[in-house]
């Protein structure tokens, strides 16, 4: 009846980025094979889109069952836009795990570190199936924050990063990023003065809080893969519509959230416009070969299944190593 409790530092001791990439790869395969159950997110608006309450935040409930680890749970995670100026993290998250066989709660974990790490790992796993065996690539990155760091760390596990071009509204943030990430990049880290300069790369990733659709169609060059990872629409409509193929992690979510939200609600991008899910690619049900003339839009918006799978493995390792606290909530 004991529920194991795991903090940020304990999770970091238990799982490497390589571990998380492997976990996500297996979970994407499960999504493709039908052994993962992942409902769409539910959202509580705390002033992100409406004037009341005035907290400039929203929080999502993200339940899932993952067959290969036989685990179920829910992540409660949100973003508070005003937090950084208060010295608090933008993302706040907790994960509750349950034994699906008997309903006993097996773990409560900090969800912020898992969210950050698995978001970076999603891109790396996607590139494994999109890059056709390439061993090295150039990356353009918009946003030199926490997510920019985990994206870089994860990609470097599977690829040599020949060049990493970074654009951030705050040059000092980009400089700090370059210093911290230099050991993960085999080539040069270039801080760009103009945002369009970062787009001249094999892989382009936007991980910002922007809502102004700053990424333009003319920046989306043939032969590149664009990952709009922000919670809001960072790319203008024409850039998104210019994609030759669209790959997503979860069709239901991606048509109503993030980059495709407006186009999905307008009916300008629908389910029939989605070439494949990452689950289908991972399970071998579809494949994709990138041509030098095609623009690929890939949107792994994030699913509870990834958080639950990572949490399940973390709990297994914690039990083996005797790490973390415990509490009997039934006492």
WOSUL-V732888 format. One record per backbone hydrogen bond with DSSP energy under -1.0 kcal/mol. NH is the residue of the N-H (numbers start at 0). CO is the residue of the C=O. Records with the same first field share a line. If there is no record, write none. Layout:
NH = CO / CO
This chain:
2 = 326
3 = 105
4 = 324
5 = 107
10 = 6
11 = 7
12 = 8
13 = 9
14 = 10
19 = 15
20 = 16
21 = 17
22 = 18
23 = 19
24 = 20
25 = 21
26 = 22
27 = 23
28 = 24
29 = 25
30 = 26
31 = 27
32 = 28
34 = 29
36 = 64
41 = 60
43 = 58
45 = 56
47 = 56
54 = 45 / 52
57 = 78
58 = 43
59 = 76
60 = 41
61 = 74
63 = 72
64 = 36
65 = 70
66 = 34
70 = 65
71 = 97
72 = 63
73 = 95
74 = 61
75 = 93
76 = 59
77 = 91
78 = 57
79 = 89
80 = 55
82 = 79
85 = 82
86 = 83
87 = 82
91 = 77
93 = 75
94 = 108
95 = 73
96 = 106
97 = 71
98 = 103
102 = 98
105 = 96
106 = 96
107 = 3
108 = 94
109 = 5
110 = 92
114 = 110
115 = 111
116 = 112
117 = 113
118 = 114
119 = 115
120 = 116
121 = 117
122 = 118
123 = 119
124 = 120
125 = 121
126 = 122
127 = 123
128 = 124
129 = 125
130 = 126
133 = 130
136 = 159
138 = 162
139 = 202
140 = 164
141 = 204
142 = 166
148 = 144
149 = 145
150 = 146
151 = 147
152 = 148
153 = 149
154 = 150
155 = 151
156 = 153
157 = 154
158 = 154
159 = 134
161 = 136
163 = 187
164 = 138
165 = 189
166 = 140
172 = 169
173 = 169
174 = 170
175 = 171
176 = 172
177 = 173
178 = 174
179 = 175
180 = 176
183 = 180
186 = 160
187 = 161
189 = 163
191 = 165
196 = 193
199 = 196
200 = 198
202 = 137
203 = 224
204 = 139
205 = 226
206 = 141
212 = 232
214 = 233
218 = 215
219 = 216
220 = 218
222 = 293
223 = 220
224 = 201
225 = 295
226 = 203
228 = 205 / 226
235 = 214
239 = 235
240 = 236
241 = 237
242 = 239
243 = 294
244 = 294
246 = 296
247 = 275
248 = 298
253 = 249
254 = 250
255 = 252
260 = 257
263 = 259
264 = 260
265 = 261
267 = 262
268 = 262
272 = 269
273 = 270
274 = 245
275 = 245
277 = 247
280 = 276
281 = 277
282 = 278
283 = 280
284 = 279
285 = 279
295 = 223
296 = 244
297 = 225
298 = 246
300 = 298
306 = 302
307 = 303
308 = 304
309 = 305
310 = 306
311 = 307
312 = 308
313 = 309
314 = 310
315 = 311
316 = 312
317 = 313
318 = 314
319 = 315
320 = 316
322 = 317
324 = 4
326 = 2
330 = 327
